């Protein structure tokens, strides 16, 4: 679009009406492509956010159950799990507890990367 604007501005006086019309058509086509690109980007990001919402609910409930379980298991005055496997149980539990945050950060970084690398050059079109 910038190249079309540059050519139109620089050679405006020497261009025939037919060439100006063609430049106008090219510019409109490029704007339409930019709008469609924004539309598909919006759909992709919305689908990603819908997916991450479901995954966060599932992993969040699992993390909550894990926190409650670890709180009940990790006691000093009673033996609920053999001491030899307690470090493994606690390590796996901490991994499960942190998984919703890791999932959230991953999807947010992905959406931010998509938004940054697909900057809109066309007009803003409200939904």
N, CA, C and O atoms as a printed pandas DataFrame, in Angstrom:
     atom_number atom_name residue_name chain_id  residue_number  x_coord  y_coord  z_coord
0              1         N          UNK        A               1    0.830   -1.188    0.000
1              2        CA          UNK        A               1    0.000    0.000    0.000
2              3         C          UNK        A               1    0.871    1.246    0.000
3              4         O          UNK        A               1    0.543    2.246   -0.639
4              5         N          UNK        A               2    1.979    1.179    0.719
5              6        CA          UNK        A               2    2.889    2.322    0.739
6              7         C          UNK        A               2    3.507    2.539   -0.629
7              8         O          UNK        A               2    3.675    3.679   -1.063
8              9         N          UNK        A               3    3.845    1.458   -1.309
9             10        CA          UNK        A               3    4.435    1.589   -2.646
10            11         C          UNK        A               3    3.424    2.174   -3.629
11            12         O          UNK        A               3    3.786    2.987   -4.479
12            13         N          UNK        A               4    2.174    1.769   -3.519
13            14        CA          UNK        A               4    1.138    2.317   -4.401
14            15         C          UNK        A               4    0.960    3.805   -4.133
15            16         O          UNK        A               4    0.861    4.594   -5.073
16            17         N          UNK        A               5    0.917    4.197   -2.869
17            18        CA          UNK        A               5    0.805    5.624   -2.529
18            19         C          UNK        A               5    2.011    6.406   -3.056
19            20         O          UNK        A               5    1.871    7.505   -3.592
20            21         N          UNK        A               6    3.196    5.817   -2.892
21            22        CA          UNK        A               6    4.415    6.493   -3.361
22            23         C          UNK        A               6    4.375    6.691   -4.879
23            24         O          UNK        A               6    4.680    7.775   -5.376
24            25         N          UNK        A               7    4.000    5.647   -5.607
25            26        CA          UNK        A               7    3.939    5.764   -7.065
26            27         C          UNK        A               7    2.866    6.755   -7.514
27            28         O          UNK        A               7    3.080    7.516   -8.458
28            29         N          UNK        A               8    1.721    6.749   -6.847
29            30        CA          UNK        A               8    0.666    7.695   -7.186
30            31         C          UNK        A               8    1.106    9.132   -6.935
31            32         O          UNK        A               8    0.846   10.013   -7.755
32            33         N          UNK        A               9    1.762    9.371   -5.820
33            34        CA          UNK        A               9    2.185   10.735   -5.487
34            35         C          UNK        A               9    3.323   11.218   -6.373
35            36         O          UNK        A               9    3.347   12.374   -6.793
36            37         N          UNK        A              10    4.264   10.326   -6.653
37            38        CA          UNK        A              10    5.439   10.753   -7.410
38            39         C          UNK        A              10    5.140   10.951   -8.898
39            40         O          UNK        A              10    5.666   11.877   -9.515
40            41         N          UNK        A              11    4.315   10.105   -9.467
41            42        CA          UNK        A              11    4.060   10.157  -10.902
42            43         C          UNK        A              11    2.629   10.584  -11.228
43            44         O          UNK        A              11    2.119   10.264  -12.302
44            45         N          UNK        A              12    1.994   11.285  -10.334
45            46        CA          UNK        A              12    0.596   11.665  -10.508
46            47         C          UNK        A              12    0.371   12.474  -11.803
47            48         O          UNK        A              12   -0.596   12.236  -12.526
48            49         N          UNK        A              13    1.243   13.396  -12.076
49            50        CA          UNK        A              13    1.051   14.262  -13.239
50            51         C          UNK        A              13    1.223   13.508  -14.554
51            52         O          UNK        A              13    0.567   13.846  -15.540
52            53         N          UNK        A              14    2.077   12.510  -14.592
53            54        CA          UNK        A              14    2.357   11.815  -15.846
54            55         C          UNK        A              14    1.501   10.568  -16.057
55            56         O          UNK        A              14    1.608    9.921  -17.099
56            57         N          UNK        A              15    0.659   10.221  -15.096
57            58        CA          UNK        A              15   -0.161    9.013  -15.222
58            59         C          UNK        A              15   -1.453    9.312  -15.987
59            60         O          UNK        A              15   -2.063   10.370  -15.831
60            61         N          UNK        A              16   -1.842    8.355  -16.806
61            62        CA          UNK        A              16   -3.117    8.501  -17.513
62            63         C          UNK        A              16   -4.255    8.145  -16.552
63            64         O          UNK        A              16   -4.042    7.589  -15.475
64            65         N          UNK        A              17   -5.449    8.482  -16.978
65            66        CA          UNK        A              17   -6.628    8.215  -16.134
66            67         C          UNK        A              17   -6.814    6.709  -15.935
67            68         O          UNK        A              17   -7.245    6.276  -14.866
68            69         N          UNK        A              18   -6.499    5.923  -16.935
69            70        CA          UNK        A              18   -6.631    4.470  -16.840
70            71         C          UNK        A              18   -5.672    3.897  -15.794
71            72         O          UNK        A              18   -6.047    3.021  -15.014
72            73         N          UNK        A              19   -4.443    4.394  -15.785
73            74        CA          UNK        A              19   -3.448    3.918  -14.811
74            75         C          UNK        A              19   -3.852    4.360  -13.409
75            76         O          UNK        A              19   -3.685    3.598  -12.456
76            77         N          UNK        A              20   -4.377    5.564  -13.264
77            78        CA          UNK        A              20   -4.840    6.029  -11.952
78            79         C          UNK        A              20   -5.972    5.141  -11.435
79            80         O          UNK        A              20   -6.024    4.813  -10.249
80            81         N          UNK        A              21   -6.878    4.757  -12.338
81            82        CA          UNK        A              21   -7.978    3.867  -11.959
82            83         C          UNK        A              21   -7.442    2.502  -11.511
83            84         O          UNK        A              21   -7.941    1.912  -10.553
84            85         N          UNK        A              22   -6.425    2.015  -12.213
85            86        CA          UNK        A              22   -5.818    0.731  -11.836
86            87         C          UNK        A              22   -5.135    0.835  -10.465
87            88         O          UNK        A              22   -5.253   -0.073   -9.643
88            89         N          UNK        A              23   -4.428    1.931  -10.224
89            90        CA          UNK        A              23   -3.813    2.145   -8.912
90            91         C          UNK        A              23   -4.876    2.189   -7.812
91            92         O          UNK        A              23   -4.685    1.646   -6.724
92            93         N          UNK        A              24   -5.980    2.836   -8.112
93            94        CA          UNK        A              24   -7.090    2.916   -7.147
94            95         C          UNK        A              24   -7.624    1.511   -6.846
95            96         O          UNK        A              24   -7.894    1.178   -5.693
96            97         N          UNK        A              25   -7.771    0.694   -7.891
97            98        CA          UNK        A              25   -8.262   -0.679   -7.705
98            99         C          UNK        A              25   -7.265   -1.507   -6.898
99           100         O          UNK        A              25   -7.662   -2.289   -6.034
100          101         N          UNK        A              26   -5.989   -1.339   -7.176
101          102        CA          UNK        A              26   -4.960   -2.068   -6.423
102          103         C          UNK        A              26   -5.000   -1.655   -4.953
103          104         O          UNK        A              26   -4.917   -2.503   -4.064
104          105         N          UNK        A              27   -5.127   -0.362   -4.703
105          106        CA          UNK        A              27   -5.176    0.131   -3.321
106          107         C          UNK        A              27   -6.392   -0.430   -2.573
107          108         O          UNK        A              27   -6.272   -0.837   -1.418
108          109         N          UNK        A              28   -7.550   -0.453   -3.218
109          110        CA          UNK        A              28   -8.759   -0.997   -2.589
110          111         C          UNK        A              28   -8.613   -2.489   -2.314
111          112         O          UNK        A              28   -9.057   -2.977   -1.275
112          113         N          UNK        A              29   -7.992   -3.214   -3.244
113          114        CA          UNK        A              29   -7.766   -4.643   -3.056
114          115         C          UNK        A              29   -6.831   -4.892   -1.865
115          116         O          UNK        A              29   -7.088   -5.775   -1.046
116          117         N          UNK        A              30   -5.762   -4.124   -1.774
117          118        CA          UNK        A              30   -4.836   -4.287   -0.658
118          119         C          UNK        A              30   -5.490   -3.946    0.674
119          120         O          UNK        A              30   -5.212   -4.605    1.676
120          121         N          UNK        A              31   -6.348   -2.938    0.710
121          122        CA          UNK        A              31   -7.081   -2.613    1.935
122          123         C          UNK        A              31   -8.028   -3.744    2.310
123          124         O          UNK        A              31   -8.167   -4.070    3.489
124          125         N          UNK        A              32   -8.681   -4.347    1.320
125          126        CA          UNK        A              32   -9.577   -5.474    1.583
126          127         C          UNK        A              32   -8.809   -6.662    2.145
127          128         O          UNK        A              32   -9.280   -7.335    3.062
128          129         N          UNK        A              33   -7.640   -6.915    1.599
129          130        CA          UNK        A              33   -6.806   -8.010    2.110
130          131         C          UNK        A              33   -6.409   -7.738    3.553
131          132         O          UNK        A              33   -6.412   -8.652    4.378
132          133         N          UNK        A              34   -6.070   -6.504    3.866
133          134        CA          UNK        A              34   -5.700   -6.161    5.242
134          135         C          UNK        A              34   -6.875   -6.358    6.191
135          136         O          UNK        A              34   -6.686   -6.814    7.318
136          137         N          UNK        A              35   -8.075   -6.024    5.755
137          138        CA          UNK        A              35   -9.262   -6.200    6.590
138          139         C          UNK        A              35   -9.530   -7.683    6.824
139          140         O          UNK        A              35   -9.807   -8.090    7.952
140          141         N          UNK        A              36   -9.450   -8.491    5.777
141          142        CA          UNK        A              36   -9.667   -9.930    5.914
142          143         C          UNK        A              36   -8.603  -10.545    6.822
143          144         O          UNK        A              36   -8.906  -11.429    7.623
144          145         N          UNK        A              37   -7.388  -10.092    6.702
145          146        CA          UNK        A              37   -6.297  -10.581    7.552
146          147         C          UNK        A              37   -6.584  -10.283    9.020
147          148         O          UNK        A              37   -6.378  -11.142    9.876
148          149         N          UNK        A              38   -7.055   -9.082    9.317
149          150        CA          UNK        A              38   -7.423   -8.720   10.686
150          151         C          UNK        A              38   -8.577   -9.591   11.181
151          152         O          UNK        A              38   -8.592  -10.020   12.335
152          153         N          UNK        A              39   -9.535   -9.846   10.306
153          154        CA          UNK        A              39  -10.685  -10.672   10.672
154          155         C          UNK        A              39  -10.232  -12.075   11.067
155          156         O          UNK        A              39  -10.637  -12.588   12.110
156          157         N          UNK        A              40   -9.398  -12.693   10.243
157          158        CA          UNK        A              40   -8.917  -14.042   10.550
158          159         C          UNK        A              40   -8.032  -14.055   11.786
159          160         O          UNK        A              40   -8.062  -15.015   12.557
160          161         N          UNK        A              41   -7.247  -13.006   11.986
161          162        CA          UNK        A              41   -6.426  -12.927   13.197
162          163         C          UNK        A              41   -7.317  -12.847   14.429
163          164         O          UNK        A              41   -7.036  -13.489   15.440
164          165         N          UNK        A              42   -8.377  -12.073   14.352
165          166        CA          UNK        A              42   -9.305  -11.950   15.471
166          167         C          UNK        A              42   -9.966  -13.289   15.778
167          168         O          UNK        A              42  -10.100  -13.666   16.942
168          169         N          UNK        A              43  -10.375  -14.002   14.741
169          170        CA          UNK        A              43  -10.995  -15.312   14.940
170          171         C          UNK        A              43  -10.000  -16.280   15.581
171          172         O          UNK        A              43  -10.354  -17.010   16.507
172          173         N          UNK        A              44   -8.767  -16.289   15.096
173          174        CA          UNK        A              44   -7.757  -17.199   15.644
174          175         C          UNK        A              44   -7.492  -16.897   17.118
175          176         O          UNK        A              44   -7.398  -17.820   17.928
176          177         N          UNK        A              45   -7.373  -15.634   17.472
177          178        CA          UNK        A              45   -7.111  -15.269   18.866
178          179         C          UNK        A              45   -8.321  -15.598   19.738
179          180         O          UNK        A              45   -8.151  -16.057   20.868
180          181         N          UNK        A              46   -9.535  -15.374   19.239
181          182        CA          UNK        A              46  -10.726  -15.719   20.016
182          183         C          UNK        A              46  -10.803  -17.222   20.263
183          184         O          UNK        A              46  -11.152  -17.648   21.364
184          185         N          UNK        A              47  -10.486  -18.019   19.268
185          186        CA          UNK        A              47  -10.504  -19.466   19.448
186          187         C          UNK        A              47   -9.435  -19.910   20.439
187          188         O          UNK        A              47   -9.674  -20.800   21.255
188          189         N          UNK        A              48   -8.257  -19.292   20.372
189          190        CA          UNK        A              48   -7.208  -19.606   21.341
190          191         C          UNK        A              48   -7.643  -19.258   22.756
191          192         O          UNK        A              48   -7.406  -20.029   23.686
192          193         N          UNK        A              49   -8.276  -18.107   22.926
193          194        CA          UNK        A              49   -8.716  -17.713   24.261
194          195         C          UNK        A              49   -9.848  -18.613   24.761
195          196         O          UNK        A              49   -9.928  -18.882   25.960
196          197         N          UNK        A              50  -10.711  -19.078   23.881
197          198        CA          UNK        A              50  -11.757  -20.023   24.290
198          199         C          UNK        A              50  -11.123  -21.342   24.740
199          200         O          UNK        A              50  -11.543  -21.929   25.738
200          201         N          UNK        A              51  -10.121  -21.798   24.006
201          202        CA          UNK        A              51   -9.427  -23.027   24.376
202          203         C          UNK        A              51   -8.711  -22.876   25.706
203          204         O          UNK        A              51   -8.803  -23.750   26.568
204          205         N          UNK        A              52   -7.999  -21.775   25.875
205          206        CA          UNK        A              52   -7.258  -21.590   27.124
206          207         C          UNK        A              52   -8.214  -21.425   28.298
207          208         O          UNK        A              52   -7.877  -21.819   29.415
208          209         N          UNK        A              53   -9.378  -20.865   28.083
209          210        CA          UNK        A              53  -10.349  -20.740   29.165
210          211         C          UNK        A              53  -10.786  -22.108   29.661
211          212         O          UNK        A              53  -10.834  -22.355   30.866
212          213         N          UNK        A              54  -11.102  -22.993   28.727
213          214        CA          UNK        A              54  -11.490  -24.350   29.125
214          215         C          UNK        A              54  -10.342  -25.068   29.824
215          216         O          UNK        A              54  -10.538  -25.706   30.858
216          217         N          UNK        A              55   -9.148  -24.964   29.258
217          218        CA          UNK        A              55   -7.997  -25.641   29.860
218          219         C          UNK        A              55   -7.672  -25.084   31.241
219          220         O          UNK        A              55   -7.276  -25.833   32.134
220          221         N          UNK        A              56   -7.834  -23.776   31.422
221          222        CA          UNK        A              56   -7.589  -23.183   32.738
222          223         C          UNK        A              56   -8.599  -23.661   33.772
223          224         O          UNK        A              56   -8.250  -23.868   34.934
224          225         N          UNK        A              57   -9.829  -23.833   33.360
225          226        CA          UNK        A              57  -10.836  -24.346   34.298
226          227         C          UNK        A              57  -10.476  -25.770   34.714
227          228         O          UNK        A              57  -10.491  -26.093   35.902
228          229         N          UNK        A              58  -10.154  -26.615   33.746
229          230        CA          UNK        A              58   -9.811  -28.001   34.069
230          231         C          UNK        A              58   -8.556  -28.073   34.943
231          232         O          UNK        A              58   -8.548  -28.740   35.978
232          233         N          UNK        A              59   -7.507  -27.384   34.519
233          234        CA          UNK        A              59   -6.261  -27.463   35.283
234          235         C          UNK        A              59   -6.375  -26.732   36.618
235          236         O          UNK        A              59   -5.695  -27.094   37.578
236          237         N          UNK        A              60   -7.222  -25.715   36.691
237          238        CA          UNK        A              60   -7.422  -25.001   37.950
238          239         C          UNK        A              60   -8.125  -25.858   38.988
239          240         O          UNK        A              60   -7.758  -25.850   40.163
240          241         N          UNK        A              61   -9.141  -26.599   38.548
241          242        CA          UNK        A              61   -9.821  -27.515   39.477
242          243         C          UNK        A              61   -8.859  -28.602   39.935
243          244         O          UNK        A              61   -8.823  -28.942   41.117
244          245         N          UNK        A              62   -8.081  -29.148   39.005
245          246        CA          UNK        A              62   -7.089  -30.160   39.361
246          247         C          UNK        A              62   -6.046  -29.589   40.328
247          248         O          UNK        A              62   -5.643  -30.264   41.275
248          249         N          UNK        A              63   -5.612  -28.349   40.093
249          250        CA          UNK        A              63   -4.636  -27.720   40.991
250          251         C          UNK        A              63   -5.236  -27.496   42.375
251          252         O          UNK        A              63   -4.549  -27.673   43.381
252          253         N          UNK        A              64   -6.502  -27.112   42.440
253          254        CA          UNK        A              64   -7.164  -26.910   43.731
254          255         C          UNK        A              64   -7.254  -28.221   44.508
255          256         O          UNK        A              64   -6.973  -28.262   45.706
256          257         N          UNK        A              65   -7.645  -29.283   43.824
257          258        CA          UNK        A              65   -7.700  -30.598   44.475
258          259         C          UNK        A              65   -6.305  -31.023   44.931
259          260         O          UNK        A              65   -6.151  -31.604   46.005
260          261         N          UNK        A              66   -5.305  -30.739   44.125
261          262        CA          UNK        A              66   -3.931  -31.094   44.480
262          263         C          UNK        A              66   -3.457  -30.317   45.697
263          264         O          UNK        A              66   -2.792  -30.880   46.567
264          265         N          UNK        A              67   -3.784  -29.045   45.773
265          266        CA          UNK        A              67   -3.394  -28.235   46.937
266          267         C          UNK        A              67   -4.028  -28.791   48.206
267          268         O          UNK        A              67   -3.364  -28.931   49.233
268          269         N          UNK        A              68   -5.301  -29.102   48.127
269          270        CA          UNK        A              68   -5.986  -29.651   49.303
270          271         C          UNK        A              68   -5.376  -31.001   49.687
271          272         O          UNK        A              68   -5.148  -31.267   50.867
272          273         N          UNK        A              69   -5.115  -31.844   48.700
273          274        CA          UNK        A              69   -4.525  -33.162   48.962
274          275         C          UNK        A              69   -3.130  -33.037   49.559
275          276         O          UNK        A              69   -2.812  -33.728   50.527
276          277         N          UNK        A              70   -2.300  -32.176   49.006
277          278        CA          UNK        A              70   -0.949  -32.008   49.535
278          279         C          UNK        A              70   -0.972  -31.442   50.951
279          280         O          UNK        A              70   -0.142  -31.799   51.787
280          281         N          UNK        A              71   -1.921  -30.568   51.206
281          282        CA          UNK        A              71   -2.034  -30.024   52.558
282          283         C          UNK        A              71   -2.375  -31.131   53.549
283          284         O          UNK        A              71   -1.865  -31.139   54.669
284          285         N          UNK        A              72   -3.221  -32.049   53.151
285          286        CA          UNK        A              72   -3.595  -33.147   54.033
286          287         C          UNK        A              72   -2.512  -34.232   54.122
287          288         O          UNK        A              72   -2.364  -34.891   55.151
288          289         N          UNK        A              73   -1.765  -34.403   53.037
289          290        CA          UNK        A              73   -0.723  -35.443   53.014
290          291         C          UNK        A              73    0.542  -34.984   53.733
291          292         O          UNK        A              73    1.145  -35.762   54.472
292          293         N          UNK        A              74    0.941  -33.765   53.533
293          294        CA          UNK        A              74    2.233  -33.288   54.028
294          295         C          UNK        A              74    2.089  -32.813   55.473
295          296         O          UNK        A              74    1.964  -31.619   55.743
296          297         N          UNK        A              75    2.109  -33.753   56.369
297          298        CA          UNK        A              75    2.022  -33.449   57.794
298          299         C          UNK        A              75    3.226  -34.034   58.501
299          300         O          UNK        A              75    3.780  -35.048   58.075
300          301         N          UNK        A              76    3.624  -33.393   59.577
301          302        CA          UNK        A              76    4.771  -33.885   60.333
302          303         C          UNK        A              76    4.368  -34.820   61.465
303          304         O          UNK        A              76    5.182  -35.640   61.889
304          305         N          UNK        A              77    3.152  -34.726   61.964
305          306        CA          UNK        A              77    2.769  -35.524   63.120
306          307         C          UNK        A              77    2.075  -36.833   62.763
307          308         O          UNK        A              77    1.815  -37.647   63.649
308          309         N          UNK        A              78    1.769  -37.054   61.481
309          310        CA          UNK        A              78    1.143  -38.314   61.088
310          311         C          UNK        A              78    1.739  -38.807   59.783
311          312         O          UNK        A              78    2.316  -38.039   59.012
312          313         N          UNK        A              79    1.590  -40.098   59.553
313          314        CA          UNK        A              79    2.143  -40.693   58.334
314          315         C          UNK        A              79    0.977  -41.017   57.406
315          316         O          UNK        A              79    0.215  -41.952   57.653
316          317         N          UNK        A              80    0.848  -40.243   56.345
317          318        CA          UNK        A              80   -0.201  -40.507   55.357
318          319         C          UNK        A              80    0.378  -41.147   54.101
319          320         O          UNK        A              80   -0.314  -41.897   53.412
320          321         N          UNK        A              81    1.624  -40.862   53.802
321          322        CA          UNK        A              81    2.342  -41.421   52.657
322          323         C          UNK        A              81    3.705  -41.839   53.183
323          324         O          UNK        A              81    4.279  -41.136   54.014
324          325         N          UNK        A              82    4.230  -42.947   52.730
325          326        CA          UNK        A              82    5.570  -43.331   53.196
326          327         C          UNK        A              82    6.591  -42.214   52.940
327          328         O          UNK        A              82    6.565  -41.567   51.893
328          329         N          UNK        A              83    7.462  -42.003   53.882
329          330        CA          UNK        A              83    8.439  -40.914   53.796
330          331         C          UNK        A              83    9.354  -41.044   52.592
331          332         O          UNK        A              83    9.886  -40.044   52.111
332          333         N          UNK        A              84    9.545  -42.250   52.102
333          334        CA          UNK        A              84   10.449  -42.429   50.960
334          335         C          UNK        A              84    9.872  -41.860   49.660
335          336         O          UNK        A              84   10.627  -41.415   48.795
336          337         N          UNK        A              85    8.541  -41.871   49.515
337          338        CA          UNK        A              85    7.956  -41.331   48.284
338          339         C          UNK        A              85    7.376  -39.934   48.464
339          340         O          UNK        A              85    6.854  -39.351   47.514
340          341         N          UNK        A              86    7.463  -39.398   49.665
341          342        CA          UNK        A              86    6.921  -38.061   49.914
342          343         C          UNK        A              86    7.555  -36.982   49.033
343          344         O          UNK        A              86    6.825  -36.128   48.528
344          345         N          UNK        A              87    8.879  -36.976   48.821
345          346        CA          UNK        A              87    9.449  -35.952   47.922
346          347         C          UNK        A              87    8.908  -36.033   46.487
347          348         O          UNK        A              87    8.705  -35.007   45.838
348          349         N          UNK        A              88    8.682  -37.238   46.006
349          350        CA          UNK        A              88    8.154  -37.407   44.650
350          351         C          UNK        A              88    6.708  -36.894   44.584
351          352         O          UNK        A              88    6.335  -36.201   43.636
352          353         N          UNK        A              89    5.906  -37.233   45.583
353          354        CA          UNK        A              89    4.508  -36.802   45.612
354          355         C          UNK        A              89    4.417  -35.277   45.671
355          356         O          UNK        A              89    3.616  -34.667   44.964
356          357         N          UNK        A              90    5.241  -34.674   46.516
357          358        CA          UNK        A              90    5.220  -33.215   46.648
358          359         C          UNK        A              90    5.720  -32.551   45.368
359          360         O          UNK        A              90    5.162  -31.533   44.958
360          361         N          UNK        A              91    6.733  -33.084   44.737
361          362        CA          UNK        A              91    7.254  -32.510   43.486
362          363         C          UNK        A              91    6.220  -32.576   42.370
363          364         O          UNK        A              91    6.027  -31.597   41.649
364          365         N          UNK        A              92    5.558  -33.710   42.219
365          366        CA          UNK        A              92    4.509  -33.836   41.205
366          367         C          UNK        A              92    3.354  -32.895   41.542
367          368         O          UNK        A              92    2.782  -32.267   40.651
368          369         N          UNK        A              93    3.014  -32.797   42.811
369          370        CA          UNK        A              93    1.942  -31.904   43.240
370          371         C          UNK        A              93    2.241  -30.453   42.927
371          372         O          UNK        A              93    1.363  -29.723   42.469
372          373         N          UNK        A              94    3.466  -30.029   43.167
373          374        CA          UNK        A              94    3.849  -28.638   42.861
374          375         C          UNK        A              94    3.792  -28.396   41.352
375          376         O          UNK        A              94    3.389  -27.321   40.908
376          377         N          UNK        A              95    4.192  -29.386   40.574
377          378        CA          UNK        A              95    4.083  -29.257   39.115
378          379         C          UNK        A              95    2.647  -29.091   38.656
379          380         O          UNK        A              95    2.363  -28.290   37.765
380          381         N          UNK        A              96    1.739  -29.846   39.265
381          382        CA          UNK        A              96    0.313  -29.730   38.924
382          383         C          UNK        A              96   -0.234  -28.381   39.370
383          384         O          UNK        A              96   -1.043  -27.775   38.668
384          385         N          UNK        A              97    0.202  -27.910   40.531
385          386        CA          UNK        A              97   -0.281  -26.628   41.054
386          387         C          UNK        A              97    0.146  -25.462   40.166
387          388         O          UNK        A              97   -0.608  -24.505   39.991
388          389         N          UNK        A              98    1.338  -25.541   39.615
389          390        CA          UNK        A              98    1.875  -24.450   38.794
390          391         C          UNK        A              98    1.380  -24.524   37.345
391          392         O          UNK        A              98    1.510  -23.552   36.601
392          393         N          UNK        A              99    0.817  -25.658   36.941
393          394        CA          UNK        A              99    0.421  -25.831   35.534
394          395         C          UNK        A              99   -0.586  -24.801   35.026
395          396         O          UNK        A              99   -0.440  -24.380   33.878
396          397         N          UNK        A             100   -1.602  -24.355   35.784
397          398        CA          UNK        A             100   -2.492  -23.324   35.234
398          399         C          UNK        A             100   -1.762  -22.019   34.907
399          400         O          UNK        A             100   -2.053  -21.375   33.899
400          401         N          UNK        A             101   -0.820  -21.637   35.759
401          402        CA          UNK        A             101   -0.054  -20.412   35.488
402          403         C          UNK        A             101    0.804  -20.576   34.236
403          404         O          UNK        A             101    0.874  -19.669   33.407
404          405         N          UNK        A             102    1.450  -21.719   34.098
405          406        CA          UNK        A             102    2.279  -21.966   32.912
406          407         C          UNK        A             102    1.428  -21.974   31.648
407          408         O          UNK        A             102    1.828  -21.438   30.615
408          409         N          UNK        A             103    0.267  -22.578   31.742
409          410        CA          UNK        A             103   -0.664  -22.608   30.609
410          411         C          UNK        A             103   -1.109  -21.204   30.227
411          412         O          UNK        A             103   -1.128  -20.852   29.048
412          413         N          UNK        A             104   -1.461  -20.417   31.211
413          414        CA          UNK        A             104   -1.900  -19.045   30.974
414          415         C          UNK        A             104   -0.794  -18.215   30.321
415          416         O          UNK        A             104   -1.042  -17.503   29.347
416          417         N          UNK        A             105    0.411  -18.305   30.851
417          418        CA          UNK        A             105    1.538  -17.539   30.305
418          419         C          UNK        A             105    1.830  -17.961   28.869
419          420         O          UNK        A             105    2.120  -17.118   28.020
420          421         N          UNK        A             106    1.757  -19.252   28.595
421          422        CA          UNK        A             106    2.022  -19.748   27.244
422          423         C          UNK        A             106    1.037  -19.177   26.228
423          424         O          UNK        A             106    1.442  -18.697   25.169
424          425         N          UNK        A             107   -0.242  -19.228   26.548
425          426        CA          UNK        A             107   -1.247  -18.718   25.610
426          427         C          UNK        A             107   -1.192  -17.199   25.473
427          428         O          UNK        A             107   -1.405  -16.671   24.381
428          429         N          UNK        A             108   -0.913  -16.502   26.552
429          430        CA          UNK        A             108   -0.808  -15.043   26.460
430          431         C          UNK        A             108    0.391  -14.648   25.604
431          432         O          UNK        A             108    0.289  -13.735   24.785
432          433         N          UNK        A             109    1.522  -15.321   25.783
433          434        CA          UNK        A             109    2.691  -15.028   24.941
434          435         C          UNK        A             109    2.406  -15.346   23.479
435          436         O          UNK        A             109    2.850  -14.622   22.588
436          437         N          UNK        A             110    1.674  -16.418   23.229
437          438        CA          UNK        A             110    1.319  -16.767   21.854
438          439         C          UNK        A             110    0.430  -15.690   21.231
439          440         O          UNK        A             110    0.672  -15.263   20.102
440          441         N          UNK        A             111   -0.588  -15.252   21.957
441          442        CA          UNK        A             111   -1.480  -14.212   21.441
442          443         C          UNK        A             111   -0.733  -12.897   21.246
443          444         O          UNK        A             111   -0.967  -12.191   20.265
444          445         N          UNK        A             112    0.154  -12.567   22.164
445          446        CA          UNK        A             112    0.938  -11.334   22.026
446          447         C          UNK        A             112    1.866  -11.402   20.819
447          448         O          UNK        A             112    2.055  -10.404   20.124
448          449         N          UNK        A             113    2.440  -12.566   20.567
449          450        CA          UNK        A             113    3.309  -12.726   19.399
450          451         C          UNK        A             113    2.511  -12.586   18.107
451          452         O          UNK        A             113    2.962  -11.932   17.167
452          453         N          UNK        A             114    1.336  -13.191   18.056
453          454        CA          UNK        A             114    0.488  -13.068   16.862
454          455         C          UNK        A             114    0.102  -11.610   16.645
455          456         O          UNK        A             114    0.166  -11.107   15.523
456          457         N          UNK        A             115   -0.298  -10.937   17.712
457          458        CA          UNK        A             115   -0.703   -9.535   17.587
458          459         C          UNK        A             115    0.459   -8.654   17.148
459          460         O          UNK        A             115    0.272   -7.726   16.361
460          461         N          UNK        A             116    1.651   -8.937   17.649
461          462        CA          UNK        A             116    2.804   -8.105   17.309
462          463         C          UNK        A             116    3.270   -8.336   15.874
463          464         O          UNK        A             116    3.638   -7.391   15.177
464          465         N          UNK        A             117    3.254   -9.573   15.442
465          466        CA          UNK        A             117    3.776   -9.888   14.104
466          467         C          UNK        A             117    2.774   -9.647   12.987
467          468         O          UNK        A             117    3.143   -9.707   11.814
468          469         N          UNK        A             118    1.545   -9.381   13.311
469          470        CA          UNK        A             118    0.534   -9.130   12.287
470          471         C          UNK        A             118   -0.080   -7.752   12.503
471          472         O          UNK        A             118   -1.282   -7.623   12.734
472          473         N          UNK        A             119    0.737   -6.756   12.427
473          474        CA          UNK        A             119    0.277   -5.386   12.616
474          475         C          UNK        A             119   -0.619   -4.998   11.454
475          476         O          UNK        A             119   -0.310   -5.287   10.298
476          477         N          UNK        A             120   -1.704   -4.356   11.756
477          478        CA          UNK        A             120   -2.654   -3.949   10.726
478          479         C          UNK        A             120   -2.153   -2.699   10.013
479          480         O          UNK        A             120   -1.693   -1.746   10.642
480          481         N          UNK        A             121   -2.252   -2.725    8.694
481          482        CA          UNK        A             121   -1.875   -1.545    7.927
482          483         C          UNK        A             121   -3.080   -0.912    7.263
483          484         O          UNK        A             121   -2.976    0.152    6.654
484          485         N          UNK        A             122   -4.228   -1.571    7.383
485          486        CA          UNK        A             122   -5.440   -1.063    6.765
486          487         C          UNK        A             122   -6.245   -0.224    7.736
487          488         O          UNK        A             122   -5.800    0.060    8.848
488          489         N          UNK        A             123   -7.423    0.167    7.311
489          490        CA          UNK        A             123   -8.281    0.975    8.169
490          491         C          UNK        A             123   -8.851    0.149    9.312
491          492         O          UNK        A             123   -8.989   -1.070    9.203
492          493         N          UNK        A             124   -9.174    0.808   10.388
493          494        CA          UNK        A             124   -9.788    0.143   11.531
494          495         C          UNK        A             124  -11.244   -0.124   11.211
495          496         O          UNK        A             124  -11.979    0.785   10.827
496          497         N          UNK        A             125  -11.663   -1.371   11.369
497          498        CA          UNK        A             125  -13.049   -1.732   11.095
498          499         C          UNK        A             125  -13.647   -2.257   12.386
499          500         O          UNK        A             125  -13.241   -3.318   12.861
500          501         N          UNK        A             126  -14.606   -1.539   12.967
501          502        CA          UNK        A             126  -15.222   -2.024   14.198
502          503         C          UNK        A             126  -16.075   -3.249   13.939
503          504         O          UNK        A             126  -16.534   -3.447   12.814
504          505         N          UNK        A             127  -16.303   -4.086   14.962
505          506        CA          UNK        A             127  -17.085   -5.312   14.754
506          507         C          UNK        A             127  -18.533   -5.024   14.394
507          508         O          UNK        A             127  -19.315   -5.953   14.189
